[in-house]
Amino acid sequence: MDPQMLMASRAHWLINLVQSALLLGVMALVAWVALTSVLGFWSSLFVIAVALLGLVAAQDVPRKLLLSAYHAEPLTPQNAPELVAAIAELARRGGLPKPPKLYRIPSPLPNAFAMGRADDSVVCVTDGLLELLNGRELVGVLAHEVGHVVNRDLWIMGLADAMSRIVSVVSYIGQLLLLINLPLLLSEKAVIPWHLIALLIFSPTLMALVQLGLSRTREYDADRAAVELTGDPDGLISALLKLERRVGRFWEDILLPGRRIPEPSLLRTHPPTEDRIARLRELSANPQVKALSVVGYPQPSRSMPLPRPRFRGYGTYW
């Protein structure tokens, strides 16, 4: 890699690392204040310890549930040799100990997402994505998802999502306790610190906003990682333009949010496409990195009936 590009990449990585650490710190602070205001110090420590243990020990459970819910089918060297070879090369360039496993989802909505950890991850692509993109664009999208795995974004966003959910539960508990004690408050037999009540009411919104900022930071970083892995920003730009045209109009996002997004709710925080494209256009192609593309990949399978699109209780839509 060119020395100037290498320095710019390292500077960008350091800035994003500091920004992500600050955003996670803000989320941790809000979560700690909300927990201790309702549960106390020791109970809060216990809840945090249990949550961290659950996050570490049960990483495979959400992945298996989502793959089953989406009726995901594995892509192998037998049914998709070029796709499997491409993602293996991207994983090698990214320094992953093993390439992510590939799955296809029988959905007409174009999308891709990654799950898991660096040594055991999966990348899912929908039939709609395979129909929409050409080989060069598809490699750009796969490189973006591999970039998430390389940057450990999946664990970071999982931690942020766990903190956000804990704060939401604590907020509901605090508001319930407030309603239970409302007669005492009205009769002035109890005094309550209203600043804590305000925190419990608004903390879920604050956590969601910080989580949005964190996710956008990681998305920009994954875009840069994709360019470093492929040496081809134009492939990803072309894919983003196609996806933007297919996803829908602004009024659809307001009236029917999530209507065309077949992914977990915690992943619905991508930055505006025009901002991502503007940043990608600032990057130049790297001639030292051999460009990747795929020619033959499986066409959509209609062997199983597509489920009727609707919201699910655990935050998915397909």
Backbone bond lengths (Angstrom), bond angles and torsions (degrees), N, CA, C in turn:
res aa  C-N    CA-C-N  psi(-1)  N-CA   C-N-CA  omega(-1)  CA-C   N-CA-C  phi
1 M - - - 1.467 - - 1.523 109.12 -
2 D 1.333 116.62 143.14 1.448 122.22 177.69 1.531 110.45 -57.28
3 P 1.366 118.24 137.64 1.472 119.85 -177.76 1.519 113.72 -55.83
4 Q 1.339 117.65 -39.44 1.466 119.98 179.27 1.524 110.83 -65.70
5 M 1.349 116.52 -41.99 1.460 119.85 178.06 1.524 110.45 -65.02
6 L 1.338 116.39 -37.72 1.452 120.09 179.67 1.523 110.78 -64.69
7 M 1.331 117.21 -43.78 1.470 120.74 178.82 1.523 110.79 -64.85
8 A 1.326 116.77 -41.94 1.470 120.27 178.87 1.518 110.93 -63.55
9 S 1.345 115.93 -39.78 1.463 119.57 179.57 1.524 111.25 -65.44
10 R 1.333 116.62 -42.69 1.459 119.58 179.73 1.523 111.39 -66.86
11 A 1.351 116.72 -39.37 1.462 119.75 177.85 1.527 110.83 -63.40
12 H 1.338 115.47 -43.06 1.463 119.94 177.98 1.523 110.69 -61.94
13 W 1.349 116.48 -43.95 1.461 120.77 179.31 1.524 110.95 -60.53
14 L 1.338 117.49 -41.73 1.458 120.80 -179.06 1.529 110.87 -66.79
15 I 1.327 116.93 -42.21 1.478 120.17 179.52 1.518 110.39 -63.10
16 N 1.319 116.96 -45.26 1.461 119.95 179.42 1.529 111.82 -65.85
17 L 1.342 116.77 -35.08 1.458 120.09 177.72 1.525 111.04 -63.69
18 V 1.330 116.24 -45.45 1.465 120.42 179.10 1.523 110.35 -64.79
19 Q 1.328 116.93 -43.30 1.459 120.51 -179.98 1.523 111.08 -62.97
20 S 1.337 116.83 -43.72 1.464 120.14 178.92 1.525 111.12 -63.92
21 A 1.348 116.86 -40.86 1.459 120.45 179.07 1.529 111.08 -63.09
22 L 1.324 116.66 -41.04 1.467 120.28 178.72 1.529 111.27 -64.86
23 L 1.340 116.59 -43.54 1.464 119.74 -179.79 1.526 111.10 -65.38
24 L 1.341 117.10 -41.81 1.460 119.94 176.05 1.524 110.90 -63.97
25 G 1.331 116.53 -37.10 1.458 119.86 177.26 1.517 112.18 -63.22
26 V 1.325 116.79 -41.64 1.467 120.26 177.11 1.523 110.51 -62.44
27 M 1.325 117.03 -43.34 1.467 120.48 178.97 1.534 110.56 -63.17
28 A 1.330 116.58 -42.06 1.467 120.21 179.97 1.524 110.52 -64.33
29 L 1.337 117.03 -40.12 1.467 120.46 179.43 1.523 111.23 -64.35
30 V 1.334 116.49 -46.60 1.462 120.09 178.78 1.528 110.66 -61.32
31 A 1.336 116.34 -43.23 1.463 120.19 179.74 1.527 111.05 -62.88
32 W 1.332 117.30 -41.59 1.467 120.89 -179.19 1.530 111.60 -65.48
33 V 1.324 116.65 -44.91 1.481 119.75 179.66 1.520 110.58 -63.87
34 A 1.343 116.82 -42.33 1.465 119.74 179.82 1.525 111.20 -65.26
35 L 1.328 117.08 -41.91 1.464 120.53 -179.90 1.524 111.79 -64.80
36 T 1.323 115.87 -50.42 1.467 118.72 -176.48 1.522 112.27 -66.72
37 S 1.324 117.86 -28.67 1.466 119.54 179.55 1.521 111.90 -69.43
38 V 1.337 117.30 -24.55 1.465 120.89 -178.65 1.525 111.65 -105.16
39 L 1.323 117.46 -43.30 1.461 121.29 -171.86 1.518 114.11 -102.12
40 G 1.315 118.21 -17.88 1.455 119.91 -174.73 1.518 111.75 90.45
41 F 1.334 115.97 173.72 1.460 121.53 -171.90 1.530 112.18 -67.23
42 W 1.332 117.66 -56.68 1.457 120.88 -172.98 1.524 112.34 -68.98
43 S 1.309 117.02 -39.00 1.467 119.43 176.89 1.530 110.96 -64.16
44 S 1.322 116.05 -35.74 1.469 119.74 178.08 1.520 110.84 -65.95
45 L 1.337 116.57 -42.22 1.464 119.63 176.51 1.525 111.22 -59.79
46 F 1.325 116.34 -40.60 1.461 120.45 179.72 1.529 110.63 -64.31
47 V 1.326 117.59 -44.98 1.467 121.72 -179.93 1.529 110.41 -61.99
48 I 1.326 117.23 -43.12 1.459 120.99 -179.73 1.524 110.65 -64.65
49 A 1.337 116.59 -43.06 1.464 119.78 179.31 1.522 111.47 -61.83
50 V 1.342 116.39 -44.19 1.462 120.26 179.07 1.528 110.66 -63.74
51 A 1.335 116.85 -41.21 1.464 120.26 -179.69 1.525 111.58 -64.13
52 L 1.344 116.70 -42.90 1.456 119.87 179.50 1.529 111.66 -65.83
53 L 1.338 115.73 -41.62 1.467 118.85 177.39 1.526 111.14 -62.65
54 G 1.338 115.77 -42.05 1.463 119.53 178.39 1.516 112.01 -64.21
55 L 1.348 116.73 -37.62 1.458 120.70 179.87 1.519 111.30 -65.57
56 V 1.339 116.38 -37.76 1.462 120.73 -179.03 1.529 111.52 -77.83
57 A 1.357 115.59 -43.08 1.469 119.63 -172.19 1.521 113.51 -80.15
58 A 1.320 117.86 -25.31 1.470 119.69 -172.18 1.523 112.11 -115.42
59 Q 1.346 117.17 35.60 1.463 119.15 -178.59 1.518 112.38 -65.01
60 D 1.331 117.34 -30.63 1.458 119.81 -175.63 1.527 113.26 -81.03
61 V 1.341 117.31 -18.79 1.465 120.10 -175.17 1.520 111.94 -65.05
62 P 1.360 120.08 -52.50 1.466 118.46 179.27 1.517 112.44 -60.91
63 R 1.345 116.60 -35.19 1.457 119.07 -179.44 1.519 110.86 -64.17
64 K 1.314 117.59 -45.89 1.459 120.78 -179.83 1.527 111.05 -64.61
65 L 1.333 116.08 -39.11 1.464 119.59 178.60 1.527 111.00 -63.22
66 L 1.341 116.66 -44.07 1.458 119.78 -178.16 1.527 111.64 -68.57
67 L 1.330 117.12 -41.64 1.462 119.36 178.28 1.523 111.10 -62.00
68 S 1.329 115.79 -39.17 1.459 119.20 177.35 1.521 111.24 -69.14
69 A 1.334 116.74 -42.13 1.465 120.29 -178.68 1.516 111.73 -63.72
70 Y 1.326 117.08 -34.99 1.459 121.32 -178.47 1.526 112.94 -87.46
71 H 1.344 118.03 0.22 1.464 121.85 -176.94 1.535 110.66 56.07
72 A 1.326 116.29 43.04 1.460 121.13 -175.90 1.526 111.05 -68.93
73 E 1.336 115.17 140.16 1.462 122.17 177.65 1.526 108.85 -114.29
74 P 1.331 118.96 133.73 1.469 120.34 -179.30 1.526 111.96 -69.51
75 L 1.325 115.53 141.97 1.462 122.31 171.87 1.524 107.45 -102.46
76 T 1.300 116.97 127.50 1.463 123.18 -172.75 1.528 110.39 -123.91
77 P 1.339 117.72 170.21 1.473 119.46 175.12 1.518 113.13 -59.67
78 Q 1.326 117.48 -18.61 1.464 120.27 179.40 1.534 111.74 -79.73
79 N 1.351 118.00 -42.88 1.464 119.04 -176.11 1.531 113.91 -102.13
80 A 1.338 118.07 -10.85 1.469 120.91 177.83 1.527 109.46 -151.14
81 P 1.329 117.77 65.48 1.472 119.86 -173.18 1.524 114.08 -62.07
82 E 1.335 117.97 -40.46 1.462 119.67 -176.32 1.525 111.59 -72.19
83 L 1.322 117.28 -38.12 1.463 120.07 177.24 1.517 111.01 -63.81
84 V 1.315 116.47 -45.67 1.462 120.71 -179.94 1.525 110.47 -63.64
85 A 1.327 117.26 -41.31 1.462 120.44 178.71 1.528 111.21 -65.61
86 A 1.346 116.84 -38.12 1.467 120.62 -179.65 1.522 111.25 -65.39
87 I 1.328 116.84 -45.45 1.462 118.21 -178.26 1.528 110.88 -71.48
88 A 1.328 117.66 -28.59 1.463 120.40 174.92 1.524 110.59 -66.35
89 E 1.338 117.51 -40.23 1.459 120.63 177.94 1.529 111.14 -68.15
90 L 1.335 117.24 -39.79 1.463 120.23 176.96 1.525 110.82 -62.45
91 A 1.331 116.70 -41.23 1.464 120.41 178.30 1.519 110.93 -64.85
92 R 1.336 116.70 -38.18 1.471 120.06 178.23 1.520 110.46 -63.86
93 R 1.342 116.28 -44.83 1.462 119.74 179.40 1.521 111.46 -64.71
94 G 1.323 117.30 -32.54 1.458 121.05 179.98 1.515 113.66 -82.88
95 G 1.333 117.92 -4.36 1.450 120.89 178.31 1.511 114.61 77.44
96 L 1.319 118.56 21.83 1.455 120.58 177.93 1.525 110.17 -75.34
97 P 1.328 117.80 143.57 1.472 119.74 179.76 1.519 113.33 -65.00
98 K 1.328 117.68 -27.75 1.467 121.56 176.76 1.519 108.41 -153.03
99 P 1.326 117.95 147.46 1.462 119.90 -178.02 1.526 111.69 -70.43
100 P 1.328 117.36 150.08 1.463 119.96 175.67 1.529 111.19 -64.01
101 K 1.326 115.75 149.30 1.455 120.40 173.59 1.529 108.59 -78.94
102 L 1.322 115.44 141.93 1.457 120.97 -177.90 1.522 110.84 -99.75
103 Y 1.358 115.66 137.20 1.459 121.29 174.99 1.514 108.98 -133.29
104 R 1.324 115.44 149.36 1.458 121.26 172.87 1.518 109.01 -112.46
105 I 1.321 115.56 144.35 1.459 121.97 -178.80 1.525 108.02 -115.47
106 P 1.319 118.97 126.10 1.468 121.30 -178.46 1.522 111.78 -74.94
107 S 1.321 115.42 71.83 1.463 121.45 178.53 1.520 108.84 -132.91
108 P 1.332 118.70 138.63 1.461 120.75 178.42 1.529 112.74 -76.54
109 L 1.323 118.09 -6.88 1.455 121.51 -178.06 1.528 109.37 -83.64
110 P 1.326 118.81 124.73 1.472 120.77 -176.07 1.524 111.89 -73.43
111 N 1.311 117.25 119.72 1.450 120.25 -178.88 1.517 110.14 -165.18
112 A 1.337 115.48 160.21 1.465 122.60 173.77 1.511 107.74 -149.00
113 F 1.322 117.08 146.41 1.465 120.50 175.61 1.517 109.03 -156.76
114 A 1.338 115.02 160.29 1.460 122.07 -177.51 1.521 109.46 -117.95
115 M 1.324 115.34 154.49 1.463 122.45 176.50 1.514 108.74 -144.30
116 G 1.333 115.92 158.78 1.450 120.50 174.85 1.516 112.82 103.79
117 R 1.321 115.97 -159.50 1.462 122.67 -178.40 1.520 108.78 -125.60
118 A 1.335 116.38 176.67 1.465 120.73 -171.27 1.523 112.97 -59.13
119 D 1.328 117.19 -37.50 1.460 119.32 -177.26 1.525 113.33 -93.57
120 D 1.315 117.18 -0.49 1.471 120.19 -179.79 1.527 108.42 -159.50
121 S 1.314 116.40 84.89 1.464 120.74 -174.99 1.518 110.55 -128.14
122 V 1.320 115.07 165.10 1.461 121.43 175.09 1.525 108.69 -133.72
123 V 1.307 116.07 150.59 1.464 123.15 173.03 1.519 107.24 -124.36
124 C 1.326 115.74 128.31 1.467 121.23 -178.80 1.530 109.88 -110.76
125 V 1.303 116.38 136.72 1.465 122.33 174.11 1.521 107.83 -127.19
126 T 1.312 115.88 143.85 1.459 119.94 179.99 1.529 110.71 -91.85
127 D 1.322 115.24 161.04 1.461 120.11 175.00 1.526 110.81 -58.92
128 G 1.342 115.86 -36.93 1.460 119.57 178.83 1.515 112.71 -60.40
129 L 1.329 116.79 -36.33 1.463 120.76 178.48 1.522 110.51 -69.76
130 L 1.327 117.13 -41.78 1.457 120.78 179.18 1.528 111.28 -63.97
131 E 1.318 116.45 -33.39 1.466 120.47 178.21 1.525 111.65 -72.56
132 L 1.333 116.35 -36.84 1.459 121.46 -169.61 1.528 113.35 -80.76
133 L 1.330 117.96 -41.15 1.459 121.40 -169.11 1.525 112.09 -98.31
134 N 1.330 114.76 150.81 1.459 119.17 171.32 1.528 109.00 -86.88
135 G 1.343 116.48 -179.80 1.455 119.76 -173.56 1.515 113.85 -62.75
136 R 1.325 117.60 -40.05 1.463 121.40 -179.76 1.526 111.06 -66.08
137 E 1.321 116.34 -43.92 1.466 120.28 179.94 1.520 111.16 -66.89
138 L 1.326 116.07 -38.57 1.459 120.12 -179.50 1.526 111.24 -63.85
139 V 1.334 117.12 -39.19 1.460 120.24 176.75 1.526 110.32 -63.39
140 G 1.333 117.94 -38.28 1.460 120.71 177.35 1.515 112.45 -61.03
141 V 1.334 116.40 -41.61 1.465 120.40 178.74 1.530 110.52 -68.13
142 L 1.333 116.78 -42.99 1.466 119.71 177.69 1.525 110.73 -61.61
143 A 1.336 117.48 -39.55 1.460 120.94 178.54 1.526 111.08 -64.68
144 H 1.330 117.07 -36.20 1.467 120.75 175.56 1.527 110.77 -60.58
145 E 1.321 116.91 -44.89 1.468 119.99 179.58 1.526 111.55 -68.38
146 V 1.327 116.87 -39.46 1.465 119.82 175.12 1.525 110.01 -62.89
147 G 1.336 116.83 -35.89 1.461 120.59 176.10 1.515 112.02 -59.72
148 H 1.328 117.49 -38.94 1.469 120.42 175.41 1.526 110.81 -59.74
149 V 1.327 115.73 -42.89 1.468 119.68 -179.34 1.525 110.48 -66.83
150 V 1.325 116.83 -45.05 1.467 121.18 -179.47 1.527 111.03 -60.50
151 N 1.323 117.16 -40.75 1.467 121.88 -177.44 1.522 113.74 -81.89
152 R 1.329 117.76 2.34 1.473 122.53 -178.95 1.536 111.28 61.00
153 D 1.327 116.89 28.06 1.461 120.39 -179.92 1.522 112.37 -65.41
154 L 1.330 117.49 -31.46 1.459 120.35 -175.93 1.521 110.61 -64.99
155 W 1.340 116.37 -41.19 1.460 119.59 177.89 1.525 110.96 -69.64
156 I 1.340 116.22 -41.33 1.462 120.54 -179.46 1.524 110.60 -61.69
157 M 1.352 116.61 -46.61 1.458 119.60 -179.33 1.521 111.36 -70.88
158 G 1.340 116.87 -30.04 1.459 119.16 174.46 1.521 111.24 -64.97
159 L 1.332 116.85 -41.39 1.468 120.85 176.84 1.523 110.80 -63.61
160 A 1.327 116.77 -44.43 1.462 120.53 178.93 1.528 111.03 -62.50
161 D 1.323 116.60 -41.33 1.462 119.78 179.65 1.525 111.51 -66.40
162 A 1.349 116.95 -37.78 1.459 120.35 178.24 1.528 110.56 -63.80
163 M 1.334 117.32 -43.60 1.463 120.37 178.09 1.524 111.23 -63.76
164 S 1.324 116.39 -39.73 1.463 120.23 -179.82 1.527 111.13 -64.53
165 R 1.335 116.92 -40.67 1.464 120.22 179.72 1.529 111.53 -68.95
166 I 1.344 117.15 -38.11 1.464 120.09 177.06 1.518 110.68 -61.79
167 V 1.322 116.53 -44.00 1.463 120.28 179.64 1.522 110.70 -63.44
168 S 1.327 117.52 -39.26 1.469 119.99 178.51 1.528 111.12 -62.16
169 V 1.348 116.82 -44.08 1.469 120.03 178.84 1.517 110.73 -63.84
170 V 1.337 116.70 -44.79 1.469 120.16 179.38 1.522 110.68 -62.83
171 S 1.318 117.10 -37.54 1.463 120.62 178.18 1.522 111.24 -61.96
172 Y 1.338 116.98 -43.07 1.470 120.23 177.71 1.528 111.11 -63.89
173 I 1.341 116.65 -40.77 1.464 120.18 179.28 1.527 110.27 -63.71
174 G 1.326 116.36 -44.51 1.465 119.83 179.65 1.514 112.47 -62.58
175 Q 1.323 116.98 -41.91 1.467 119.24 179.10 1.530 111.31 -68.17
176 L 1.351 116.72 -34.43 1.463 119.84 176.08 1.530 111.13 -64.97
177 L 1.325 116.28 -43.45 1.471 119.88 177.35 1.523 110.81 -62.27
178 L 1.313 116.31 -36.53 1.459 119.51 177.47 1.519 111.11 -63.38
179 L 1.324 118.01 -42.76 1.463 120.78 178.50 1.529 111.44 -65.25
180 I 1.335 116.16 -39.12 1.469 119.62 179.70 1.524 111.17 -63.28
181 N 1.318 115.86 -37.73 1.465 120.49 -177.58 1.522 113.06 -92.85
182 L 1.332 116.58 9.14 1.459 119.66 -178.33 1.525 113.09 -59.00
183 P 1.358 120.36 -41.71 1.485 118.92 177.50 1.525 112.74 -58.62
184 L 1.335 117.22 -39.78 1.466 119.97 178.42 1.521 111.13 -66.01
185 L 1.324 116.05 -37.12 1.457 119.33 178.78 1.521 111.26 -67.49
186 L 1.329 116.81 -40.95 1.471 120.60 -179.82 1.518 111.74 -67.34
187 S 1.331 116.07 -33.03 1.469 119.57 179.10 1.520 112.20 -87.44
188 E 1.333 116.23 4.79 1.461 123.56 177.99 1.527 112.35 60.45
189 K 1.335 116.74 28.21 1.455 120.66 176.12 1.523 112.05 -92.87
190 A 1.299 115.78 -2.52 1.463 120.74 178.17 1.518 108.76 -142.20
191 V 1.300 115.15 146.88 1.461 122.08 178.91 1.527 107.65 -118.99
192 I 1.295 115.45 134.19 1.465 120.04 -177.17 1.526 109.67 -128.44
193 P 1.321 118.73 137.35 1.469 120.61 177.96 1.529 110.94 -73.94
194 W 1.301 116.26 108.95 1.457 120.22 -173.08 1.532 112.82 -67.87
195 H 1.330 117.13 -23.53 1.459 117.48 178.26 1.535 111.02 -67.26
196 L 1.351 115.97 -30.71 1.460 118.65 175.95 1.518 111.13 -72.17
197 I 1.330 116.38 -36.47 1.463 119.91 176.39 1.526 110.46 -62.26
198 A 1.329 115.45 -43.70 1.464 119.17 178.06 1.526 110.87 -61.51
199 L 1.343 116.11 -38.99 1.464 119.32 178.18 1.516 111.34 -63.41
200 L 1.350 116.64 -43.71 1.463 119.55 -179.29 1.524 111.49 -65.03
201 I 1.315 116.78 -33.90 1.464 120.00 -178.72 1.528 111.09 -73.09
202 F 1.328 116.00 -42.66 1.465 119.34 -172.62 1.530 113.47 -98.26
203 S 1.331 118.12 -7.75 1.469 119.46 -177.08 1.532 113.13 -62.50
204 P 1.361 120.96 -38.87 1.473 118.28 177.21 1.528 112.74 -60.57
205 T 1.346 116.84 -39.66 1.461 119.95 178.08 1.520 110.91 -65.79
206 L 1.340 116.02 -42.58 1.462 119.99 178.59 1.526 110.77 -61.95
207 M 1.328 116.51 -42.70 1.464 119.84 178.95 1.525 111.07 -63.30
208 A 1.325 116.55 -40.19 1.465 120.00 179.92 1.526 111.06 -63.62
209 L 1.328 117.03 -40.02 1.466 120.36 179.80 1.527 111.25 -66.96
210 V 1.331 116.70 -42.42 1.464 119.61 178.66 1.529 109.98 -66.26
211 Q 1.347 116.36 -39.85 1.456 120.11 178.16 1.526 111.00 -63.07
212 L 1.326 116.51 -36.68 1.464 120.79 176.45 1.523 110.66 -61.35
213 G 1.348 116.19 -46.23 1.458 119.59 178.43 1.512 112.41 -62.51
214 L 1.334 116.87 -39.66 1.463 120.94 178.55 1.522 110.94 -64.13
215 S 1.323 116.63 -44.35 1.457 120.33 -179.25 1.523 111.34 -63.42
216 R 1.328 116.34 -40.61 1.468 118.77 179.76 1.524 110.93 -64.75
217 T 1.337 116.64 -38.57 1.456 119.78 176.60 1.516 111.18 -60.02
218 R 1.337 116.65 -44.54 1.459 120.22 -179.08 1.527 111.44 -68.90
219 E 1.338 117.85 -31.86 1.471 120.18 177.83 1.527 110.85 -65.86
220 Y 1.325 116.67 -44.75 1.457 119.51 177.87 1.527 110.62 -60.58
221 D 1.326 116.40 -40.54 1.456 120.40 -179.63 1.532 110.86 -66.41
222 A 1.339 116.87 -38.13 1.469 119.86 178.02 1.524 110.99 -66.67
223 D 1.333 117.64 -35.16 1.466 120.12 175.63 1.529 110.77 -61.87
224 R 1.330 116.14 -45.45 1.461 119.66 178.91 1.529 110.80 -63.46
225 A 1.333 115.97 -41.64 1.465 119.54 178.38 1.525 110.65 -61.54
226 A 1.346 117.38 -38.23 1.463 120.76 179.09 1.524 111.09 -61.49
227 V 1.327 116.54 -40.92 1.462 120.17 179.08 1.522 110.51 -67.03
228 E 1.329 117.42 -39.30 1.462 120.19 178.50 1.526 111.43 -66.33
229 L 1.333 116.66 -32.63 1.468 119.90 -179.53 1.527 112.45 -77.19
230 T 1.323 116.79 -33.74 1.462 120.34 -176.17 1.521 113.22 -103.47
231 G 1.348 117.20 -22.46 1.463 120.11 -173.87 1.510 112.75 68.10
232 D 1.348 117.56 19.38 1.463 121.30 -170.40 1.531 110.19 -141.55
233 P 1.349 118.19 86.18 1.473 119.11 178.17 1.526 113.12 -68.07
234 D 1.330 117.48 -28.39 1.469 120.28 -176.10 1.526 112.08 -65.81
235 G 1.338 117.13 -32.09 1.466 119.13 178.36 1.514 111.75 -63.42
236 L 1.336 117.35 -44.85 1.457 120.71 178.84 1.522 111.21 -69.65
237 I 1.326 117.35 -37.77 1.465 120.50 177.84 1.526 110.06 -60.31
238 S 1.327 116.97 -46.09 1.464 120.64 179.14 1.520 111.42 -61.19
239 A 1.329 116.59 -39.68 1.466 119.97 178.47 1.518 111.05 -65.02
240 L 1.335 117.47 -43.16 1.468 120.72 -179.81 1.525 111.31 -63.61
241 L 1.335 116.97 -38.54 1.463 120.35 178.43 1.525 111.02 -64.06
242 K 1.326 116.70 -42.74 1.467 119.80 178.06 1.527 111.09 -64.47
243 L 1.320 116.49 -43.07 1.462 120.25 -179.74 1.522 110.91 -65.16
244 E 1.328 116.61 -37.99 1.465 120.21 179.26 1.523 110.67 -63.70
245 R 1.328 116.97 -41.68 1.468 119.71 179.24 1.522 111.27 -67.89
246 R 1.323 117.72 -32.50 1.459 120.78 -177.31 1.531 112.63 -81.03
247 V 1.341 116.65 -30.91 1.468 120.11 -171.71 1.518 112.01 -64.04
248 G 1.307 119.60 -39.05 1.455 118.37 178.15 1.513 112.49 134.84
249 R 1.311 115.07 176.77 1.444 121.32 -176.58 1.525 111.62 -90.91
250 F 1.316 114.16 168.13 1.453 120.18 -177.44 1.523 112.38 -60.15
251 W 1.343 116.73 -39.64 1.465 119.15 -177.76 1.521 111.49 -66.01
252 E 1.333 116.98 -29.28 1.466 119.84 176.77 1.526 110.48 -66.60
253 D 1.334 116.15 -37.89 1.459 119.37 179.50 1.522 111.32 -65.52
254 I 1.344 117.00 -30.87 1.462 119.87 -179.91 1.527 111.03 -80.63
255 L 1.325 116.76 -47.91 1.463 120.42 -174.91 1.522 112.66 -78.92
256 L 1.332 116.41 -34.73 1.467 120.86 -176.74 1.526 109.85 -130.95
257 P 1.342 118.17 65.47 1.468 119.00 -177.78 1.515 111.80 -60.75
258 G 1.334 115.74 135.42 1.461 120.80 178.08 1.515 114.23 78.78
259 R 1.357 118.52 4.99 1.458 120.46 -173.89 1.524 111.66 -61.20
260 R 1.336 117.16 -33.96 1.457 119.87 -175.12 1.531 111.74 -112.24
261 I 1.322 119.07 17.37 1.466 120.49 -173.45 1.514 109.77 -113.26
262 P 1.330 119.43 101.47 1.456 121.56 -178.11 1.514 112.47 -89.47
263 E 1.331 118.19 65.66 1.447 119.71 -177.37 1.518 110.10 -149.16
264 P 1.349 117.50 163.54 1.453 120.10 178.86 1.509 111.47 -59.13
265 S 1.337 116.07 151.50 1.454 120.45 -175.07 1.515 112.79 -60.29
266 L 1.340 118.18 -31.92 1.454 118.96 -177.46 1.527 112.34 -69.40
267 L 1.351 118.21 -14.46 1.455 120.96 178.78 1.525 112.64 -93.66
268 R 1.334 119.60 0.36 1.461 122.48 -177.04 1.523 111.10 -87.55
269 T 1.313 116.60 48.91 1.458 119.97 -176.54 1.523 110.23 -135.75
270 H 1.330 117.25 35.90 1.451 120.70 179.83 1.530 109.97 -73.23
271 P 1.324 117.49 145.18 1.464 120.44 177.10 1.525 110.69 -70.48
272 P 1.331 117.39 166.44 1.468 120.25 178.98 1.531 110.84 -57.84
273 T 1.319 114.96 140.74 1.465 119.83 -177.36 1.517 111.85 -61.60
274 E 1.342 117.15 -37.79 1.462 118.41 -178.37 1.525 111.63 -64.33
275 D 1.346 117.72 -33.19 1.464 120.34 177.23 1.523 110.92 -68.89
276 R 1.332 116.13 -41.19 1.469 119.61 178.95 1.530 110.64 -63.69
277 I 1.324 116.36 -42.62 1.466 119.70 -179.43 1.529 110.95 -65.91
278 A 1.339 116.46 -39.62 1.468 119.70 178.86 1.526 110.75 -61.10
279 R 1.324 117.26 -40.58 1.462 119.78 178.83 1.529 111.47 -70.25
280 L 1.323 115.96 -37.66 1.467 118.93 179.06 1.524 111.19 -65.45
281 R 1.336 117.24 -35.23 1.467 120.18 -179.35 1.526 111.85 -69.79
282 E 1.319 116.47 -17.01 1.465 119.43 175.15 1.530 111.55 -76.51
283 L 1.321 116.23 -16.00 1.461 120.69 179.57 1.517 109.40 -92.45
284 S 1.295 116.29 145.15 1.459 120.61 179.45 1.524 109.87 -106.62
285 A 1.320 115.02 152.74 1.459 119.82 178.22 1.531 109.96 -63.67
286 N 1.305 115.78 143.45 1.458 121.28 -179.41 1.523 109.26 -103.06
287 P 1.341 118.68 106.52 1.474 120.17 -176.93 1.527 112.43 -68.14
288 Q 1.346 117.08 -15.77 1.457 119.29 -179.99 1.523 112.55 -77.74
289 V 1.328 116.99 -13.62 1.461 121.47 178.58 1.521 108.49 -102.18
290 K 1.309 117.15 123.23 1.462 121.49 -179.28 1.522 109.87 -68.34
291 A 1.341 115.80 124.10 1.458 120.91 -178.91 1.531 110.32 -65.82
292 L 1.322 115.26 144.54 1.454 121.41 179.03 1.520 109.76 -112.57
293 S 1.309 115.50 147.92 1.454 121.34 172.91 1.520 107.43 -157.04
294 V 1.306 115.68 160.03 1.458 120.38 176.58 1.520 107.79 -123.03
295 V 1.305 116.12 142.44 1.465 121.64 -178.25 1.515 110.54 -102.72
296 G 1.306 116.11 -50.24 1.461 119.26 -178.15 1.512 111.51 -111.77
297 Y 1.316 117.18 122.50 1.455 121.17 173.81 1.524 108.35 -143.64
298 P 1.331 116.87 159.01 1.469 119.90 -169.21 1.521 112.62 -63.92
299 Q 1.311 114.34 140.55 1.453 119.86 174.02 1.527 109.44 -81.58
300 P 1.344 116.51 157.10 1.466 120.06 -176.77 1.518 112.57 -52.82
301 S 1.318 114.17 137.75 1.460 121.08 178.55 1.518 109.81 -99.24
302 R 1.297 117.31 130.57 1.466 121.79 177.64 1.525 110.32 -111.45
303 S 1.336 115.62 26.88 1.452 119.55 -176.89 1.523 112.55 -69.80
304 M 1.335 116.98 -23.18 1.453 119.83 178.80 1.527 108.66 -120.35
305 P 1.320 117.88 145.21 1.459 120.21 -178.10 1.520 111.10 -67.23
306 L 1.332 115.18 138.65 1.455 119.22 177.15 1.528 109.73 -75.91
307 P 1.351 118.03 132.53 1.461 119.31 177.41 1.517 111.01 -66.78
308 R 1.297 115.77 149.90 1.450 120.26 179.33 1.528 109.75 -68.48
309 P 1.350 118.64 130.45 1.466 119.63 -177.22 1.529 111.90 -59.81
310 R 1.312 116.14 127.83 1.460 122.01 174.73 1.515 108.94 -166.03
311 F 1.339 114.86 161.69 1.444 120.49 178.24 1.524 109.93 -74.87
312 R 1.323 114.83 144.96 1.455 121.33 178.29 1.526 109.26 -110.42
313 G 1.332 116.40 159.39 1.450 120.94 -175.03 1.508 113.86 -66.05
314 Y 1.357 118.28 -23.58 1.455 119.57 -177.69 1.528 112.08 -103.51
315 G 1.333 116.00 23.01 1.462 119.37 168.60 1.509 115.93 91.13
316 T 1.316 119.26 14.34 1.451 120.66 178.46 1.515 110.54 -107.78
317 Y 1.330 114.76 161.99 1.464 121.06 -179.66 1.516 107.27 -148.30
318 W 1.323 115.83 130.00 1.457 119.56 174.49 1.513 110.05 -155.77
